[in-house]
Structure formats: C-alpha cells, structure tokens
C-alpha cells in the first residue's frame, strides 16, 4: 500500500511541476508571439491600427496570437500527460 502512495505522491509532484513549467511557457509565448507577429509585418503598426478602430487588424492579430497560445498549450498538456502514462 505504501508503494502506491509514494507513486501517487510522485505523480502529484510531477503534475504540479509540469503545471508550473507549462504556465511559465504559456506566459513566455504570450509575450513572444505578438512581438514575432509585429516583426513579420513591419509596414503595419498593429497598436496604432487597433487604436484607430481598424477591426480587421484587431481580429487578425487577436486570432493569430490566440491560436498560437492554444497550440502551445496543447503541446504542453500532451507533454505533461505523457509523463503520467
């Protein structure tokens, strides 16, 4: 019985550490992806266009950043869940 409790404890520890690392990576991606997108579109100042009310730029910028963060989150979740199996 005690070996099972030790394994459960290790699983919980790995989940917590993986969750903390995952949160850190998602926060880093959330700060890196917008800068990368701005570098890919040097002739468009997204901040000015969004402030002027250009909804197309805001939608495009938001969808690209959101999709990138969701994709990175899925990869991190798969890595954490892969450690359990």
C-alpha positions in Angstrom: 0.0 0.0 0.0 2.8 2.4 0.8 4.4 2.0 -2.6 1.1 3.1 -4.2 1.0 6.2 -2.0 4.6 7.0 -3.0 3.7 6.7 -6.7 0.7 8.9 -6.2 2.8 11.5 -4.4 5.4 11.5 -7.3 2.6 11.8 -9.8 1.1 14.8 -7.9 4.6 16.4 -7.7 5.3 15.9 -11.4 1.8 17.3 -12.2 2.5 20.4 -10.1 6.0 21.0 -11.5 4.7 20.4 -15.1 1.9 22.8 -14.5 4.2 25.5 -13.2 6.6 25.0 -16.1 3.6 25.0 -18.5 2.2 28.2 -17.1 5.7 29.8 -17.4 6.0 28.7 -21.1 2.5 29.9 -22.0 3.2 33.3 -20.4 6.5 33.5 -22.3 4.6 32.6 -25.5 2.0 35.2 -24.8 4.7 37.9 -24.7 6.8 36.5 -27.6 4.2 35.8 -30.2 2.9 39.4 -30.6 6.4 40.7 -31.0 7.1 38.0 -33.6 3.9 38.9 -35.5 5.0 42.6 -35.4 8.3 41.6 -36.9 6.6 39.7 -39.7 4.5 42.8 -40.6 7.0 45.7 -40.4 4.9 48.0 -42.5 1.8 47.8 -40.3 1.8 49.2 -36.7 -0.8 47.0 -35.1 -1.2 49.1 -32.0 -1.9 52.3 -34.0 -4.4 50.5 -36.2 -6.2 48.9 -33.3 -6.3 52.3 -31.5 -7.8 53.9 -34.7 -10.5 51.3 -34.7 -9.4 49.1 -37.5 -11.3 46.0 -36.6 -9.8 43.8 -39.3 -6.3 44.2 -37.9 -7.6 43.6 -34.3 -9.4 40.4 -35.3 -6.4 39.1 -37.3 -3.9 40.0 -34.6 -6.1 38.5 -31.8 -6.8 35.3 -33.7 -3.2 34.6 -34.6 -2.0 35.3 -31.1 -4.8 33.2 -29.5 -4.3 30.3 -31.9 -0.6 30.3 -31.1 -1.1 30.3 -27.4 -3.8 27.5 -27.7 -1.4 25.4 -29.8 1.4 25.8 -27.4 -0.9 24.9 -24.5 -2.0 21.7 -26.2 1.6 20.7 -26.8 2.5 21.4 -23.1 -0.6 19.5 -21.9 0.4 16.5 -24.1 3.9 16.5 -22.7 2.6 16.6 -19.1 0.0 13.9 -19.7 2.6 11.8 -21.5 4.6 11.7 -18.3 1.7 10.1 -16.5 1.4 7.2 -18.9 
